[in-house]
Amino acid sequence: MEDQFGALGLPLNAIALWTTKYIDAAVAQLQAEGTSSETRTSPASPSSSTAT
């Protein structure tokens, strides 16, 4: 079982690295366009929650 988890290490690290690079490039593009990188557009914002 541990060998199966170990085999996932490299692909998981590759995905994490790609995601980090992609987000960094997206933030850099937004900054170049003059958009604030602190703007939040989360669909799960507190104002849109419907908790009862």
N, C-alpha and C positions, 0 to 999 in steps of 0.2 A: 504494500500500500504506500509506503514512504517513497518508493521508487517512482510511482505514478505521480505523486505530488512534486517530486524533484524534476520530473520531465516537463512539468508545466512552468517551471521557473523561467526558462529562457523565453518562451513565447509571451508570458505575462510581463516580463521585463521589457520586451520589445514593444508591446502594446502600450505600456506605461510611458516609455520614452517617446514613442510616436505621438501620443496624446499630449505630452508636455510640450513637444516642439510645435504641434498644431495650435495649441492654445496660445503659446508665446507668439507665433506668427499672427494669429487673429488679433491679439491685443496690440501688437505693433502696428497692424493695419488700421485698427480703430484709432489709435493715437495719431497716426499720420493723417487720418481724415478729420481729426479734431474732435472725435467722440470721446467722452469720458469713459475710462475703463471701469469706473465705479458704478456706472448705471446698471441697475438690476432690472431684469425682465423675467423674473421667475414666475412660472404659472402657479406656483404654490405660495404666493405672497400672502401675508396675514390678512390683507384686505379682501382677498378672494376666497378665504376659507369659509366653509359653511358648517362649522362645528355647532352641534346643538347641545 
